[in-house]
């Protein structure tokens, strides 16, 4: 194997994932999550190989991409958490001594 064959495999896999992302809503959504995770992984690999600044930049970009993909999930978790907190405040049967 040649020296750059590992990068070639990574690029091929990334291209395949991008193409699979266009195949459907559920499958595309899962692939849409894998791409930012792969970018974060590339940032970690760059960090570990001594390219600290490049690793940080790539990791932050991947983190923002992942945050954008998970914003719907974060919204629903926050909304349900607020409802549960409000119901527990109305009930008053939490067993805690702290008052809201």
C-alpha positions, 0 to 999 in steps of 0.5 A, a space after each residue: 500500500 502506498 503512503 497516502 492510501 489511508 487518506 484515499 480511503 477516507 475520501 472515498 468513504 466521505 464521498 459515499 456518505 455524501 451520496 447516501 445522504 441524498 437517498 431518503 429522509 431518515 437515512 439522509 438524516 442519519 448520514 447528516 449526523 455522521 458527516 459532522 461526527 466524521 469532521 470532528 474525528 478528523 479534527 481529533 486526528 489532526 490534533 493528535 498528529 501535532 496540528 493543534 490549530 488545524 485540529 481545533 478549527 476543524 473540530 469547532 466547525 464539526 461541532 457547529 455542524 452537529 449542533 445545527 443538526 441536533 437543534 430540533 432534538 435540543 428544542 424538544 428536550 428543552 420544551 419537555 423539560 420546561 413542561 415537567 418543571 412547571 408541572 412539578 412546581 404546580 404539584 408541590 409534591 416533590 418532597 423537596 424543601 426548596 420552594 420555587 
